[in-house]
Amino acid sequence: MERSEVRFRVRYAETDQMGVVYHANYLVWMEMARTELCRLRGISYREMEHRSGLHLVVAEACCRYLQPARYDDEILASAWLESAHPRMVVFAYEIRRAADSELLATGQTRHLFVKNGKPVKIPEEYRPVFGLS
């Protein structure tokens, strides 16, 4: 299973009044890992959008928070392709603290392929990128 991994530090602006990372920021981190995974697989969102007018839109997002991340923690966000279907792909995620590999959150997103505002099947040229033949 091919995984992407991005490493970064929690910025002060990403924390809330309680001193922990605001919950929505985990979804941003998942996006960072997901776009890197697409790059590793040979495609970028920008290329898909400009070349074919195709958008990979989030239809569903889920995040399970296990432990808090805090300001200045070094974070490892990883993503992998969990499954692919003719009109949808599912990505899975792990967010870990780099110092001790503590699992902080897990997540999953489901994406539809959309062109001109309507769902479409994954075009032939992108099927291998998402493990479809």
Number of C-alpha atoms within 10 A of each C-alpha: 5 9 18 21 18 17 16 13 14 18 13 13 9 17 18 13 7 8 13 16 21 16 16 10 13 23 17 11 21 26 18 18 27 25 16 21 23 19 14 14 16 12 15 14 15 12 12 14 13 10 9 12 12 22 21 18 14 14 12 11 14 13 18 13 15 12 14 14 26 21 16 12 16 17 23 23 26 24 28 20 21 15 14 17 14 16 14 21 20 20 21 21 27 22 27 22 21 16 10 8 11 15 17 19 19 20 18 20 22 19 18 22 21 18 15 9 9 10 16 16 14 22 13 11 8 14 15 13 15 19 13 13 9
